[in-house]
Amino acid sequence: MTSATDNQNPSLDEISQTLAKMVADKMDIDIATIKPESTLEELGLDSLDTFDLIFNAEDYFHIKVPNDQVNISTLQDVSTLVQRLIIEQKK
Amino acid sequence: MTDSSHQRVVITGLSVVSPLGNTIADLTQNVFAGVSGIKRLDTPFADQLDCKIAAQAQFNPADHFSKHAYSMLDRTSQMALHTSIEAVKDANLVISDALKPRMGIYLGTGMGGSHSIEEGYVRLYKEGLSRLKPFTVLMSMNNAAASAIASEHQLTGPNQTFSTACSSSAVAIGEAARLIRHGYVDVMLAGGAEALLTFGTIKAWEALRTLAEEDSNATGASCKPFSADRTGMVLGEGSAMVVLESLAHATTRGATIYAEIAGYGTANDSDHITQPSVIGQSATILAALKDADLPPNTIQYINAHGTGTLLNDTTESNAIKNVFGSHAYDLSVSSTKSMHGHLMGAAGALEAVITVLAQRNNQLPPTINLVNPDPECDLDYVPNVAKSLPKLEYAMSNSFAFGGTGASLIFRKFN
């Protein structure tokens, strides 16, 4: 899971699935337990883990998450943010 | 450390990750059998090295930690955290809420998170990427390992990292013992960790022209301290940890006591960053003897710094003769680095553990590969085969370093 070169316009669901895989891999948890509405805290991520997740998402989706937009609570929040930045930063 | 107003300090837990094994049982078996942990370096970049040998520790973090836990730790911290957990287990120590503020961690490391810093540079300079991983600072900083240990055991007492190159962990143990002796804390984890077998770090060591050539007959025989045919030192990696506690604390909880720390001394070579000095090393040894309030002729065994470089071997031998006089020829000296290589920041702690094991097992570990003695080195270096010594009451472990900081620890057999 290094880059989203095959799909330039991933759907929210595809983004969500990719992020869930990243979280499952990082936290060593069953992906089936991860729901979009799960908070990152519930999934065991602390602030540093969240930075790491965002870092990996930036690499994968070729986006740059500004420092003032990392205040996110749920996995859904991350997915929405990623989708918005993909569209914005493609311009 | 004999002032009656001070606490006596004892060792109640031991643990290692080392080129001679990752348990005290394996280390004991190998170090007294004269087994070498020096091998061809098992890594993809070995072909690009002039020096292709090292003393690697067989340590897989996945055997001990969750992926989430170990992926945020440099190899140095992974090994240190593991030995801290095992040392506490070995000491049968329950870290109660009451003990937490009375217990701390002092750790020695020379180069901290070498792997993490180098991985970062590879991303930037080789792969052309523009960003580093978010954990790079936290994984590579020198105090990362001690911090991980303090968090794991929830220690709220002192947490400090000593970085004095090859003497780092001997200093950590000595300074931790002083904390207990003066009553600041009751228990300390103390030791060292080093994992610097990276491409860049080995290249840097190659440039210093101190690394041993591979022995053409047997790779394991490449490190030859005190030998006329020595070619240098061999880099190693690992971690060693001890649990130190006040004698009162240990006896109250009925702990098994391995040995007492009778004395600790540190002094500095002040004239050159790499060249050791007889004066500096003598001052270090004398400081430990004074601290222990022991006359020189009580020391029966010295685990030498013994790197296997010409300068180290002759200087250390001369310092021992300078301090001990004719007794230098009665006591025994050995360099276990001939077997486990030079663990740098973890060397002093590993050799402290081995010195305690010598007392526990009533035998002295050998200096292996000592077939052609250097005439300039004329002490008893316990050549090639372990030697029985039934009443090893006082033993010393020496550590000397690039940068000049020397540390000597004296261990008393605990009866």
Interface residues (C-beta under 8 A of the other chain):
Chain A: D25 K26 M27 D28 G44 L48 D49 F51 D52 F55 E58
Chain B: S66 K67 H68 S71 M72 R131 K133 P134 F135 L138
